[in-house]
């Protein structure tokens, strides 16, 4: 009788130009390692190399949303099970050092032990488009805020005439007035200050137009991707975008609402000791999604009578405000998870 083909697990440490892979068997024995270029030819070479050692049970990939995104798409298209692996154990690194093969082996052993079980996002649908546009919009908002702060700082030290002209105006009116200046070409501080403020004002206006363009495009995409989610109280354009990005184009990878709560970092974490029994805030998870749930909770605490009554009842039970908000965010994760799944399933 021919010997059965052994099952293997591959771990991959990803980088910009190269990927390093290590293969182990299901008993944990290291068999081989290889380094391939981070391009389609390298991905094919890695897959063929892995197949020479046995039947692939799974491949653990670090950075499936960054350096390993291309490899993840290639392996998924080849019907290979891909497991998302988090950062290597820092205590292990301090004890045994760091190298690409060591990190790849750690990824393989994380899959073997069951420590890594996450399914990577497919990044092949409208949610990926929303994510890409949302990244650009956030950078534009950051740049606009920086420009506005620089305008404010220059106004503080500007000559009296310039300071009086712009004092008390809203950011939009201030930018429009400064953008229309004709300060001349002199080199005295008053002229150069007006030149600098005008340049920043025009930058602020250009970034505002860019943000408005992104908002219109996001409105259209989110209305298509998640109409039921948008109908929920407190869910705005940006809140919906953050939650959709956390779920991904293949939200079936989040099998339960408890898993979605953990992904958003709102699952209760035990913090009991002795006679004290309590839960604390979770500092892990997707912080943007956590912020989205926090925003919804704050809106409902301000405008929803039922939520305010709940907060008063829990406050009477001895819970602090932070604990009440944590409970609300956990409730919102339970409520919104099936809605997100339903909306995204309707797209397929």
Rosetta silent file (secondary structure, phi, psi, omega in degrees, C-alpha in Angstrom):
SEQUENCE: XXXXXXXXXXXXXXXXXXXXXXXXXXXXXXXXXXXXXXXXXXXXXXXXXXXXXXXXXXXXXXXXXXXXXXXXXXXXXXXXXXXXXXXXXXXXXXXXXXXXXXXXXXXXXXXXXXXXXXXXXXXXXXXXXXXXXXXXXXXXXXXXXXXXXXXXXXXXXXXXXXXXXXXXXXXXXXXXXXXXXXXXXXXXXXXXXXXXXXXXXXXXXXXXXXXXXXXXXXXXXXXXXXXXXXXXXXXXXXXXXXXXXXXXXXXXXXXXXXXXXXXXXXXXXXXXXXXXXXXXXXXXXXXXXXXXXXXXXXXXXXXXXXXXXXXXXXXXXXXXXXXXXXXXXXXXXXXXXXXXXXXXXXXX
SCORE:     score description
SCORE:     0.000 S_00000001
   1 L     0.000  134.802  177.403    0.000    0.000    0.000 S_00000001
   2 L   -69.172  146.333  178.496    1.360    3.474   -0.830 S_00000001
   3 L   -68.349  139.651  179.125    2.047    5.737    2.132 S_00000001
   4 L   -65.617  147.791  178.661   -0.617    8.426    2.631 S_00000001
   5 L   -69.061  125.356 -177.397    0.388   11.970    1.655 S_00000001
   6 L   -68.924  149.197  174.928    1.301   13.858    4.838 S_00000001
   7 E   -88.077  141.488 -178.076   -0.626   16.969    5.798 S_00000001
   8 E  -130.603  161.137  174.956    1.408   20.136    6.190 S_00000001
   9 E  -128.385  135.019 -178.423    0.965   23.670    7.465 S_00000001
  10 E  -113.488  137.274  172.322    2.783   26.630    5.969 S_00000001
  11 E  -115.950  139.991 -176.247    3.573   29.908    7.688 S_00000001
  12 E  -127.906  126.869  171.945    4.492   33.026    5.711 S_00000001
  13 E  -100.286  116.917 -170.851    6.268   36.165    6.918 S_00000001
  14 E   -99.886  145.796  175.318    5.444   38.900    4.410 S_00000001
  15 L  -140.710  178.568 -176.309    7.450   41.959    3.374 S_00000001
  16 L   -62.557  -46.966 -172.889    7.340   44.525    0.594 S_00000001
  17 L  -105.233  -25.361 -177.031    9.662   42.748   -1.836 S_00000001
  18 E  -137.220  156.618  172.161    9.957   39.183   -0.525 S_00000001
  19 E  -124.154  137.744  177.037    7.966   36.585    1.421 S_00000001
  20 E  -111.300  130.286 -177.357    9.555   33.930    3.612 S_00000001
  21 E  -122.841  144.836  174.834    7.717   30.630    4.130 S_00000001
  22 E  -129.801  137.445  179.254    8.295   27.709    6.484 S_00000001
  23 E  -112.641  135.918  175.211    6.526   24.358    6.262 S_00000001
  24 E  -129.609  157.943  175.324    5.839   22.067    9.226 S_00000001
  25 E   -91.134  177.520 -174.643    3.926   18.820    9.482 S_00000001
  26 L   -72.254   -9.016  172.230    0.926   18.258   11.737 S_00000001
  27 L   -89.283   -2.767  177.165    3.267   16.863   14.419 S_00000001
  28 L    91.160    7.563 -179.187    5.040   20.237   14.526 S_00000001
  29 L   -83.203  131.230  179.321    8.285   19.148   12.881 S_00000001
  30 E   -75.536  131.523 -176.201    9.929   21.787   10.708 S_00000001
  31 E  -106.782  -43.282 -173.898   10.521   20.488    7.197 S_00000001
  32 E  -168.496  167.057  173.650   11.837   23.316    5.021 S_00000001
  33 E  -142.987  159.515 -178.356   11.856   27.050    4.326 S_00000001
  34 E  -153.981  152.478  173.828   11.983   29.219    1.219 S_00000001
  35 E  -120.604  129.363 -177.565   12.128   32.898    0.236 S_00000001
  36 E  -129.255  155.808  175.669   10.221   34.076   -2.842 S_00000001
  37 E   -69.768  150.902 -178.768    9.654   37.467   -4.494 S_00000001
  38 L   -85.795   71.339  176.619    6.399   39.238   -3.683 S_00000001
  39 L  -151.393  169.769 -177.061    4.843   38.941   -7.135 S_00000001
  40 H   -54.049  -38.482  178.556    2.546   36.455   -8.940 S_00000001
  41 H   -64.133  -39.871  177.915    5.507   34.355  -10.085 S_00000001
  42 H   -67.035  -38.512  177.760    6.752   34.157   -6.515 S_00000001
  43 H   -61.908  -42.708  179.286    3.300   33.214   -5.219 S_00000001
  44 H   -64.438  -39.994  179.212    3.108   30.373   -7.756 S_00000001
  45 H   -64.206  -40.746  179.433    6.577   29.190   -6.789 S_00000001
  46 H   -63.104  -43.216 -178.766    5.642   29.190   -3.092 S_00000001
  47 H   -65.625  -43.272  178.658    2.500   27.144   -3.753 S_00000001
  48 H   -64.779  -39.741  177.363    4.348   24.606   -5.898 S_00000001
  49 H   -61.493  -43.859 -179.654    7.110   24.344   -3.267 S_00000001
  50 H   -64.157  -39.493 -178.678    4.546   23.714   -0.511 S_00000001
  51 H   -65.546  -23.091  178.657    2.796   21.004   -2.557 S_00000001
  52 L   -71.984  -15.125 -178.066    6.052   19.062   -2.860 S_00000001
  53 L   -98.463   -9.380  178.717    6.008   18.483    0.910 S_00000001
  54 L   148.048 -166.294  178.908    2.478   17.122    1.206 S_00000001
  55 E   -84.944  125.647 -176.125   -1.177   18.102    1.240 S_00000001
  56 E   -74.090  118.705  174.623   -1.664   21.667    2.411 S_00000001
  57 E   -80.429  -45.461  178.107   -3.945   21.811    5.428 S_00000001
  58 E  -166.848  158.485  175.358   -3.736   25.607    5.767 S_00000001
  59 E  -122.928  120.333  176.862   -1.385   28.505    5.168 S_00000001
  60 E   -91.003  125.284 -174.924   -0.949   31.109    7.899 S_00000001
  61 E  -121.979  127.232  171.830   -0.106   34.532    6.500 S_00000001
  62 E   -81.558  142.570  175.604    1.019   37.584    8.446 S_00000001
  63 L    67.592   47.146 -179.835   -0.270   40.922    7.192 S_00000001
  64 L   -65.744  -18.982  178.997   -3.153   39.706    5.041 S_00000001
  65 L  -100.037    4.148 -179.175   -4.381   43.301    4.837 S_00000001
  66 L  -134.831 -103.283 -176.644   -1.018   44.849    3.926 S_00000001
  67 L   -64.894  -26.996 -177.536    2.130   43.169    2.570 S_00000001
  68 L   -95.898   10.847 -176.931    0.379   39.812    2.317 S_00000001
  69 H   -64.320  -43.440  179.855   -2.759   41.034    0.511 S_00000001
  70 H   -64.237  -44.302  178.210   -1.567   39.902   -2.913 S_00000001
  71 H   -63.073  -40.937  179.871   -0.504   36.477   -1.670 S_00000001
  72 H   -61.445  -44.667  177.821   -3.798   36.060    0.180 S_00000001
  73 H   -61.987  -42.165 -179.214   -5.822   36.792   -2.971 S_00000001
  74 H   -62.727  -46.729 -178.237   -3.672   34.383   -4.998 S_00000001
  75 H   -67.890  -37.967  178.501   -4.033   31.539   -2.492 S_00000001
  76 H   -63.888  -41.620  177.287   -7.769   32.117   -2.061 S_00000001
  77 H   -64.819  -25.516  178.886   -8.260   31.948   -5.837 S_00000001
  78 L   -89.225   10.714  178.560   -6.322   28.660   -5.772 S_00000001
  79 L    61.305   36.779  175.097   -8.793   27.230   -3.197 S_00000001
  80 L  -101.491  136.433  178.669   -6.172   27.104   -0.452 S_00000001
  81 L   -71.892  120.425 -179.574   -7.290   27.698    3.138 S_00000001
  82 E  -112.018  132.125  178.979   -5.670   30.915    4.356 S_00000001
  83 E  -114.677  131.329  178.159   -5.534   31.828    8.054 S_00000001
  84 E   -79.190  126.356 -177.430   -4.836   35.368    9.203 S_00000001
  85 E  -113.108  132.919  178.627   -1.976   35.427   11.721 S_00000001
  86 L   -78.591 -169.839 -177.795   -1.359   38.319   14.091 S_00000001
  87 L   -65.668  150.054 -179.789    1.942   39.763   15.210 S_00000001
  88 L   -62.721  156.398  178.416    4.539   37.335   16.609 S_00000001
  89 L   -65.522  122.358 -175.133    4.751   36.739   20.337 S_00000001
  90 H   -70.789  -33.023  176.976    7.067   39.414   21.735 S_00000001
  91 H   -64.687  -38.766  177.342    8.224   37.273   24.648 S_00000001
  92 H   -64.441  -38.615  178.880    9.275   34.579   22.171 S_00000001
  93 H   -64.510  -43.393 -178.807   11.150   37.208   20.176 S_00000001
  94 H   -64.077  -32.755 -176.405   13.013   38.484   23.218 S_00000001
  95 H   -82.609  -40.818 -172.123   14.047   34.984   24.157 S_00000001
  96 H  -112.990   -0.333 -179.881   14.947   33.515   20.776 S_00000001
  97 L    85.842 -179.294 -177.299   15.598   36.575   18.597 S_00000001
  98 L  -129.926  136.377  171.140   13.989   37.628   15.352 S_00000001
  99 L  -156.676  161.323 -179.946   14.425   36.487   11.772 S_00000001
 100 H   -62.115  -46.251  176.529   12.103   36.058    8.815 S_00000001
 101 H   -61.142  -37.018  178.884   12.199   32.223    8.958 S_00000001
 102 H   -65.063  -41.301  177.798   11.548   32.343   12.708 S_00000001
 103 H   -66.180  -39.195  178.324    8.524   34.608   12.196 S_00000001
 104 H   -64.948  -41.170  177.793    7.235   32.361    9.405 S_00000001
 105 H   -64.478  -38.512  176.858    7.628   29.294   11.620 S_00000001
 106 H   -62.121  -36.699  177.163    5.791   31.121   14.388 S_00000001
 107 H   -65.349  -41.840  179.110    2.917   31.795   11.983 S_00000001
 108 H   -64.362  -41.448 -178.726    2.749   28.105   11.048 S_00000001
 109 H   -71.713  -28.641  174.976    2.764   27.024   14.699 S_00000001
 110 H   -65.019  -36.565  176.606    0.040   29.562   15.537 S_00000001
 111 H   -70.521  -42.951 -178.188   -2.165   27.840   12.953 S_00000001
 112 H   -62.381  -41.171 -177.687   -1.215   24.378   14.204 S_00000001
 113 H   -77.994  -13.484 -176.826   -2.012   25.222   17.828 S_00000001
 114 L    87.418    3.675  178.405   -5.314   26.870   16.977 S_00000001
 115 L   -68.087  -35.851  176.399   -4.148   30.237   18.302 S_00000001
 116 L  -104.703  120.329 -177.952   -4.696   31.751   14.845 S_00000001
 117 L  -135.003   -2.789 -172.259   -8.111   30.964   13.372 S_00000001
 118 E   -71.740  140.374  173.656   -9.227   34.140   11.611 S_00000001
 119 L   -89.063  127.064 -178.031  -10.368   34.161    8.008 S_00000001
 120 L   -68.912  157.346  175.614   -8.875   37.135    6.123 S_00000001
 121 L   -67.658  143.800 -178.240  -11.053   39.698    4.404 S_00000001
 122 L   -75.815  -31.991  177.614  -11.612   38.988    0.728 S_00000001
 123 L    55.122   44.125 -177.482  -11.207   42.667   -0.300 S_00000001
 124 L  -131.839   19.860 -177.036  -12.987   42.078   -3.605 S_00000001
 125 L  -138.220 -160.583 -174.311  -16.254   44.008   -3.278 S_00000001
 126 H   -68.450  -27.085  179.127  -17.856   47.342   -2.551 S_00000001
 127 H   -65.289  -36.969  176.579  -16.606   47.401    1.057 S_00000001
 128 H   -64.886  -36.510  175.558  -13.027   47.490   -0.208 S_00000001
 129 H   -64.429  -41.332  177.912  -13.983   50.462   -2.386 S_00000001
 130 H   -63.375  -43.051  179.828  -15.484   52.165    0.666 S_00000001
 131 H   -60.904  -46.369 -178.285  -12.343   51.448    2.678 S_00000001
 132 H   -60.734  -45.504 -178.817  -10.047   52.875    0.013 S_00000001
 133 H   -69.462  -35.104 -179.966  -12.073   56.067   -0.342 S_00000001
 134 H   -66.672  -36.358  176.843  -12.450   56.424    3.417 S_00000001
 135 H   -61.305  -45.878 -179.515   -8.662   56.272    3.856 S_00000001
 136 H   -64.887  -40.755 -179.880   -8.201   59.105    1.352 S_00000001
 137 H   -64.140  -42.840 -179.912  -10.939   61.171    2.966 S_00000001
 138 H   -62.956  -38.625  178.724   -9.448   60.775    6.458 S_00000001
 139 H   -67.177  -36.136  177.763   -6.046   61.919    5.214 S_00000001
 140 H   -66.619  -40.006  177.578   -7.672   64.959    3.573 S_00000001
 141 H   -63.089  -41.844  178.976   -9.463   65.817    6.829 S_00000001
 142 H   -62.940  -43.510  179.331   -6.186   65.524    8.727 S_00000001
 143 H   -66.658  -38.305  178.956   -4.411   67.786    6.246 S_00000001
 144 H   -65.557  -41.571  178.085   -7.260   70.330    6.335 S_00000001
 145 H   -61.592  -41.211  178.069   -7.165   70.423   10.144 S_00000001
 146 H   -62.890  -42.596  178.526   -3.420   70.992   10.023 S_00000001
 147 H   -63.656  -41.507  179.269   -3.872   73.842    7.543 S_00000001
 148 H   -63.678  -41.458  178.622   -6.585   75.420    9.712 S_00000001
 149 H   -64.918  -37.909  178.860   -4.382   75.223   12.810 S_00000001
 150 H   -68.340  -37.564  175.457   -1.490   76.829   10.937 S_00000001
 151 H   -60.821  -46.008 -179.658   -3.746   79.646    9.744 S_00000001
 152 H   -60.298  -43.159 -179.080   -4.865   80.251   13.322 S_00000001
 153 H   -66.086  -38.445  178.738   -1.280   80.305   14.592 S_00000001
 154 H   -69.202  -34.471  178.497   -0.179   82.745   11.888 S_00000001
 155 H   -64.599  -36.963 -178.654   -3.127   85.045   12.645 S_00000001
 156 H   -59.763  -38.962 -176.868   -2.100   85.199   16.313 S_00000001
 157 H  -101.226    5.413 -177.730    1.330   86.631   15.412 S_00000001
 158 L   -74.684  161.553  173.762    0.235   88.590   12.322 S_00000001
 159 L   -57.658  159.305 -172.701    0.252   92.408   12.150 S_00000001
 160 H   -57.904  -40.502 -176.795   -2.782   94.118   13.663 S_00000001
 161 H   -62.828  -44.168  178.887   -4.481   94.898   10.338 S_00000001
 162 H   -66.672  -42.267 -178.786   -4.383   91.266    9.207 S_00000001
 163 H   -64.349  -41.771  179.864   -5.419   89.982   12.618 S_00000001
 164 H   -68.159  -33.194 -178.386   -8.384   92.326   12.841 S_00000001
 165 H   -67.201  -34.339 -174.973   -9.538   91.470    9.323 S_00000001
 166 H  -101.958   -8.098 -177.095   -9.767   87.721   10.032 S_00000001
 167 L   -67.369  137.412  175.087  -10.755   87.761   13.695 S_00000001
 168 L    82.927   -1.214 -179.766  -14.187   86.333   14.519 S_00000001
 169 L   -86.714  151.382  173.471  -14.778   84.727   11.124 S_00000001
 170 L   -69.075  159.933 -179.850  -15.785   81.116   10.666 S_00000001
 171 H   -54.737  -38.795 -179.126  -13.121   78.864    9.106 S_00000001
 172 H   -68.165  -48.270  179.596  -14.932   78.911    5.753 S_00000001
 173 H   -64.111  -38.784  179.474  -15.387   82.685    5.618 S_00000001
 174 H   -63.371  -42.538 -179.856  -11.841   83.220    6.843 S_00000001
 175 H   -67.300  -41.124 -179.776  -10.433   80.931    4.148 S_00000001
 176 H   -65.250  -40.188 -179.719  -12.494   82.552    1.382 S_00000001
 177 H   -68.616  -45.022 -178.795  -11.440   86.047    2.379 S_00000001
 178 H   -67.351  -34.157 -179.167   -7.760   85.169    2.702 S_00000001
 179 H   -66.166  -23.702 -178.491   -7.770   83.204   -0.568 S_00000001
 180 L   -90.191   -0.176 -179.464   -8.882   86.347   -2.421 S_00000001
 181 L   -65.198  154.145  169.698   -6.027   88.491   -1.126 S_00000001
 182 L  -126.845   81.436 -170.772   -3.448   90.081   -3.430 S_00000001
 183 L   -74.754  -10.730 -177.880   -0.591   90.655   -0.995 S_00000001
 184 L    88.750 -167.493 -174.488    1.999   91.666   -3.557 S_00000001
 185 L  -121.268   18.971 -179.238    5.599   90.517   -3.848 S_00000001
 186 L   -70.448  169.946 -179.881    7.330   92.327   -1.011 S_00000001
 187 L  -113.745    8.936  178.138    9.616   90.692    1.538 S_00000001
 188 L   -75.439  155.110 -175.725    8.464   92.542    4.641 S_00000001
 189 H   -56.066  -37.945 -178.152    6.854   90.427    7.416 S_00000001
 190 H   -64.632  -43.244 -179.330    3.352   91.827    6.851 S_00000001
 191 H   -69.117  -44.775 -178.462    3.353   90.944    3.128 S_00000001
 192 H   -65.984  -35.907  177.328    4.925   87.513    3.566 S_00000001
 193 H   -62.800  -42.009  177.692    2.489   86.683    6.374 S_00000001
 194 H   -67.404  -35.109  175.626   -0.447   87.468    4.092 S_00000001
 195 H   -62.437  -43.442 -178.663    1.160   85.381    1.343 S_00000001
 196 H   -66.664  -43.875 -179.923    1.487   82.425    3.718 S_00000001
 197 H   -65.136  -38.667  178.023   -2.067   82.734    5.043 S_00000001
 198 H   -62.694  -42.626  178.832   -3.415   82.986    1.485 S_00000001
 199 H   -62.005  -43.383  178.967   -1.562   79.808    0.468 S_00000001
 200 H   -66.923  -37.183  179.870   -2.926   77.936    3.483 S_00000001
 201 H   -65.412  -41.342  178.233   -6.445   79.275    2.848 S_00000001
 202 H   -67.277  -36.222  175.527   -6.402   78.060   -0.744 S_00000001
 203 H   -63.844  -42.730  179.980   -5.126   74.684    0.434 S_00000001
 204 H   -60.968  -43.696  179.919   -7.960   74.543    3.009 S_00000001
 205 H   -66.369  -40.383  179.217  -10.569   75.305    0.345 S_00000001
 206 H   -64.564  -40.575  178.499   -9.125   72.731   -2.073 S_00000001
 207 H   -67.907  -34.800  177.190   -9.146   70.071    0.646 S_00000001
 208 H   -63.995  -43.310  176.469  -12.722   70.986    1.553 S_00000001
 209 H   -61.832  -40.490  178.625  -13.790   70.469   -2.061 S_00000001
 210 H   -63.104  -44.272  179.904  -11.954   67.126   -2.099 S_00000001
 211 H   -62.511  -42.473  178.704  -13.659   66.002    1.127 S_00000001
 212 H   -62.417  -37.808  177.017  -17.078   66.978   -0.230 S_00000001
 213 H   -63.929  -43.879  178.356  -16.398   64.956   -3.385 S_00000001
 214 H   -63.652  -39.649 -179.799  -15.429   61.936   -1.315 S_00000001
 215 H   -61.692  -41.811  179.223  -18.533   62.346    0.852 S_00000001
 216 H   -63.518  -42.223  179.030  -20.819   62.279   -2.185 S_00000001
 217 H   -66.711  -39.889  178.551  -19.156   59.134   -3.513 S_00000001
 218 H   -66.199  -39.069  178.201  -19.321   57.462   -0.079 S_00000001
 219 H   -56.920  -44.022 -178.875  -22.997   58.371    0.283 S_00000001
 220 H   -66.482  -45.247 -176.824  -23.796   56.555   -2.947 S_00000001
 221 H   -69.130  -41.590 -178.880  -21.749   53.448   -2.139 S_00000001
 222 H   -69.411  -34.958  176.422  -22.943   53.104    1.453 S_00000001
 223 H   -62.218  -33.636  176.691  -26.573   53.568    0.381 S_00000001
 224 H   -77.141  -41.813 -172.897  -26.092   50.598   -1.948 S_00000001
 225 H   -77.788  -35.931 -172.058  -24.062   48.485    0.475 S_00000001
 226 L  -145.914   65.334  179.902  -25.958   49.028    3.738 S_00000001
 227 H   -65.594  -37.505 -179.880  -29.373   50.731    3.473 S_00000001
 228 H   -70.516  -34.739  177.501  -30.730   48.994    6.589 S_00000001
 229 H   -65.620  -41.184  179.609  -27.655   49.927    8.614 S_00000001
 230 H   -64.637  -25.197 -178.722  -28.043   53.591    7.650 S_00000001
 231 L   -75.031  -13.540 -179.508  -31.647   53.510    8.870 S_00000001
 232 L   -72.378  144.458 -179.596  -30.517   52.795   12.442 S_00000001
 233 L   -64.028  131.474  177.751  -30.562   55.716   14.859 S_00000001
 234 L    89.231   -3.714 -178.218  -27.136   57.308   15.276 S_00000001
 235 L   -95.076  108.218  177.496  -25.617   55.670   12.185 S_00000001
 236 L   -97.801 -174.473  178.844  -24.142   58.335    9.925 S_00000001
 237 H   -58.695  -51.113 -175.901  -22.089   57.990    6.758 S_00000001
 238 H   -69.899  -36.454  178.032  -18.762   57.684    8.566 S_00000001
 239 H   -62.904  -46.339  178.867  -20.142   55.389   11.269 S_00000001
 240 H   -62.158  -41.208 -179.691  -21.549   53.017    8.650 S_00000001
 241 H   -61.418  -44.358 -178.826  -18.271   53.099    6.712 S_00000001
 242 H   -63.515  -40.697 -179.688  -16.218   52.141    9.795 S_00000001
 243 H   -70.019  -39.640  178.254  -18.517   49.233   10.658 S_00000001
 244 H   -65.487  -40.394  179.206  -18.587   47.945    7.083 S_00000001
 245 H   -63.337  -39.079  177.796  -14.804   48.136    6.842 S_00000001
 246 H   -65.026  -37.597 -178.595  -14.482   46.120   10.045 S_00000001
 247 H   -74.520  -40.204 -179.759  -16.859   43.460    8.709 S_00000001
 248 L    86.937  173.600 -179.725  -15.288   43.236    5.243 S_00000001
 249 L   -73.216  -18.520  178.503  -16.684   42.023    1.941 S_00000001
 250 L  -120.633   69.959 -174.571  -17.031   38.474    3.336 S_00000001
 251 H   -67.003   -9.523  176.936  -18.703   39.047    6.726 S_00000001
 252 H   -63.545  -14.292  175.875  -19.603   35.343    6.962 S_00000001
 253 H   -67.596  -20.880  175.636  -16.100   34.969    8.412 S_00000001
 254 L   -97.280   93.697 -167.239  -17.616   36.562   11.572 S_00000001
 255 L   -74.720  -26.501 -175.787  -19.897   33.691   12.479 S_00000001
 256 L  -132.159  161.955  176.168  -21.512   35.106   15.645 S_00000001
 257 H   -69.114  -26.292  175.182  -22.440   38.442   17.093 S_00000001
 258 H   -66.433  -37.615  176.200  -20.032   37.689   19.955 S_00000001
 259 H   -65.438  -37.802  177.214  -17.258   37.413   17.384 S_00000001
 260 H   -66.035  -39.106  177.478  -18.282   40.773   15.920 S_00000001
 261 H   -62.519  -41.272  177.956  -18.231   42.298   19.402 S_00000001
 262 H   -65.709  -38.758  178.277  -14.711   40.951   19.926 S_00000001
 263 H   -61.530  -37.848 -179.813  -13.662   42.317   16.536 S_00000001
 264 L   -84.917   -3.372  179.112  -14.925   45.754   17.572 S_00000001
 265 L    71.638   31.742 -179.776  -13.293   45.498   20.990 S_00000001
 266 L  -118.732    6.423  175.266  -16.563   45.767   22.934 S_00000001
 267 L   -73.096  140.294 -177.726  -16.763   42.266   24.379 S_00000001
 268 L   -66.413  137.977  177.787  -16.563   42.343   28.194 S_00000001
 269 E  -111.241  124.490 -177.363  -13.187   41.431   29.666 S_00000001
 270 E   -62.673  132.467  177.843  -13.226   39.883   33.109 S_00000001
 271 L  -136.856   45.879 -176.548  -11.491   42.043   35.718 S_00000001
 272 L   -93.312  149.798  177.722  -12.576   40.273   38.904 S_00000001
 273 E  -158.928  130.106  179.389  -10.433   39.762   41.961 S_00000001
 274 L    61.189 -124.269 -179.756  -11.291   38.495   45.427 S_00000001
 275 L   -87.697   -3.724 -178.992  -14.778   39.623   46.368 S_00000001
 276 E   -91.388  126.564  177.247  -14.971   42.051   43.436 S_00000001
 277 L  -122.647  112.239 -177.460  -16.778   40.827   40.341 S_00000001
 278 L  -156.192  172.810  174.418  -16.705   43.184   37.383 S_00000001
 279 E  -125.452  151.232 -179.379  -15.769   43.631   33.733 S_00000001
 280 E  -116.030  172.740  176.478  -13.537   46.270   32.212 S_00000001
 281 L   -68.581  147.137  178.530  -13.253   48.006   28.866 S_00000001
 282 L   -95.102  125.108 -179.264  -11.539   46.089   26.097 S_00000001
 283 L   -92.854    0.157 -178.239   -8.523   47.884   24.605 S_00000001
 284 L   -96.140 -169.412  177.033   -8.141   45.444   21.704 S_00000001
 285 L    84.246 -178.670  179.450  -10.087   45.049   18.477 S_00000001
 286 L   -74.861  111.810 -172.935  -10.685   47.423   15.579 S_00000001
 287 H   -72.813  -27.828  176.330  -10.488   50.868   17.164 S_00000001
 288 H   -68.670  -41.738  176.171  -12.301   52.600   14.300 S_00000001
 289 H   -65.645  -38.043  176.732  -15.234   50.213   14.648 S_00000001
 290 H   -61.562  -42.263  177.731  -15.109   50.716   18.411 S_00000001
 291 H   -63.680  -36.532  178.386  -15.276   54.470   17.849 S_00000001
 292 H   -62.803  -45.228  178.630  -18.275   53.988   15.542 S_00000001
 293 H   -65.645  -37.277  176.892  -20.190   52.104   18.250 S_00000001
 294 H   -61.435  -41.682  179.290  -19.177   54.746   20.799 S_00000001
 295 H   -62.262  -43.821  178.570  -20.595   57.456   18.512 S_00000001
 296 H   -62.419  -42.715 -179.784  -23.909   55.622   18.179 S_00000001
 297 H   -61.378  -42.001 -179.536  -24.061   55.138   21.949 S_00000001
 298 H   -65.741  -40.292  178.871  -23.441   58.848   22.573 S_00000001
 299 H   -63.194  -44.172 -178.049  -26.140   59.861   20.081 S_00000001
 300 H   -70.422  -33.007  176.150  -28.679   57.515   21.641 S_00000001
 301 H   -65.537  -26.958 -179.019  -27.811   58.646   25.159 S_00000001
 302 H   -88.248  -31.585 -169.151  -28.601   62.195   24.051 S_00000001
 303 H  -125.472   -9.870 -176.793  -31.709   61.640   21.925 S_00000001
 304 L  -105.211  113.995 -178.094  -33.243   58.217   22.603 S_00000001
 305 H   -59.527  -37.969 -179.359  -35.559   58.092   25.676 S_00000001
 306 H   -64.253  -41.649  178.404  -35.283   54.307   25.966 S_00000001
 307 H   -67.051  -39.998  178.829  -31.484   54.437   26.048 S_00000001
 308 H   -65.495  -37.858  177.303  -31.509   57.245   28.597 S_00000001
 309 H   -65.347  -39.408  177.344  -33.878   55.274   30.827 S_00000001
 310 H   -62.023  -43.293 -179.618  -31.575   52.252   30.564 S_00000001
 311 H   -63.080  -40.070  178.750  -28.579   54.396   31.549 S_00000001
 312 H   -65.563  -39.522  179.188  -30.410   55.758   34.595 S_00000001
 313 H   -64.842  -44.116 -179.884  -31.381   52.263   35.694 S_00000001
 314 H   -69.757  -30.913  176.373  -27.825   50.938   35.385 S_00000001
 315 H   -65.773  -38.627  176.800  -26.484   54.014   37.168 S_00000001
 316 H   -66.136  -24.827  177.236  -28.811   53.274   40.074 S_00000001
 317 L   -79.574   -4.886  176.490  -27.350   49.766   40.152 S_00000001
 318 L   103.878    4.265  179.805  -23.920   51.256   40.822 S_00000001
 319 L   -78.782  144.465  175.935  -22.347   51.183   37.344 S_00000001
 320 L   -78.538  169.491 -179.865  -20.075   54.024   36.321 S_00000001
 321 H   -62.065  -41.071 -179.575  -20.656   56.032   33.144 S_00000001
 322 H   -64.149  -38.262  178.629  -17.831   54.221   31.350 S_00000001
 323 H   -68.747  -35.468  177.931  -19.295   50.838   32.292 S_00000001
 324 H   -65.661  -43.755  178.268  -22.730   51.919   31.046 S_00000001
 325 H   -63.470  -37.915  177.442  -21.260   52.995   27.700 S_00000001
 326 H   -61.181  -43.211  178.588  -19.419   49.660   27.496 S_00000001
 327 H   -63.540  -39.410  179.256  -22.711   47.824   28.002 S_00000001
 328 H   -65.826  -40.959  179.631  -24.382   49.962   25.339 S_00000001
 329 H   -65.366  -36.549  177.290  -21.619   49.277   22.833 S_00000001
 330 H   -66.473  -39.607  176.825  -21.950   45.545   23.477 S_00000001
 331 H   -63.675  -42.339 -178.866  -25.706   45.788   22.900 S_00000001
 332 H   -64.964  -37.722  176.188  -25.158   47.731   19.682 S_00000001
 333 H   -62.005  -40.048  179.056  -22.746   45.096   18.387 S_00000001
 334 H   -66.254  -37.390 -177.207  -25.421   42.448   19.053 S_00000001
 335 H   -77.214  -40.703 -171.332  -28.078   44.508   17.265 S_00000001
 336 H   -85.029  -22.087 -178.287  -26.065   45.680   14.262 S_00000001
 337 H   -57.074  -52.596  179.602  -24.234   42.450   13.398 S_00000001
 338 H   -64.527  -29.254  179.289  -27.233   40.704   11.745 S_00000001
 339 H   -67.610  -43.636  178.240  -28.161   43.929    9.960 S_00000001
 340 H   -63.282  -44.036  179.417  -24.678   44.220    8.434 S_00000001
 341 H   -60.355  -43.694 -178.715  -24.723   40.546    7.441 S_00000001
 342 H   -64.165  -43.911 -178.678  -28.151   40.979    5.831 S_00000001
 343 H   -63.228  -47.157 -175.826  -27.136   44.107    3.888 S_00000001
 344 H   -73.544  -30.412  176.807  -23.910   42.630    2.520 S_00000001
 345 H   -66.892  -29.179 -179.627  -25.527   39.284    1.736 S_00000001
 346 L   -70.835  -15.985  179.443  -28.062   41.094   -0.445 S_00000001
 347 L   -79.703  -22.173 -175.841  -25.226   42.309   -2.674 S_00000001
 348 L   -86.987    0.000    0.000  -24.159   38.796   -3.698 S_00000001
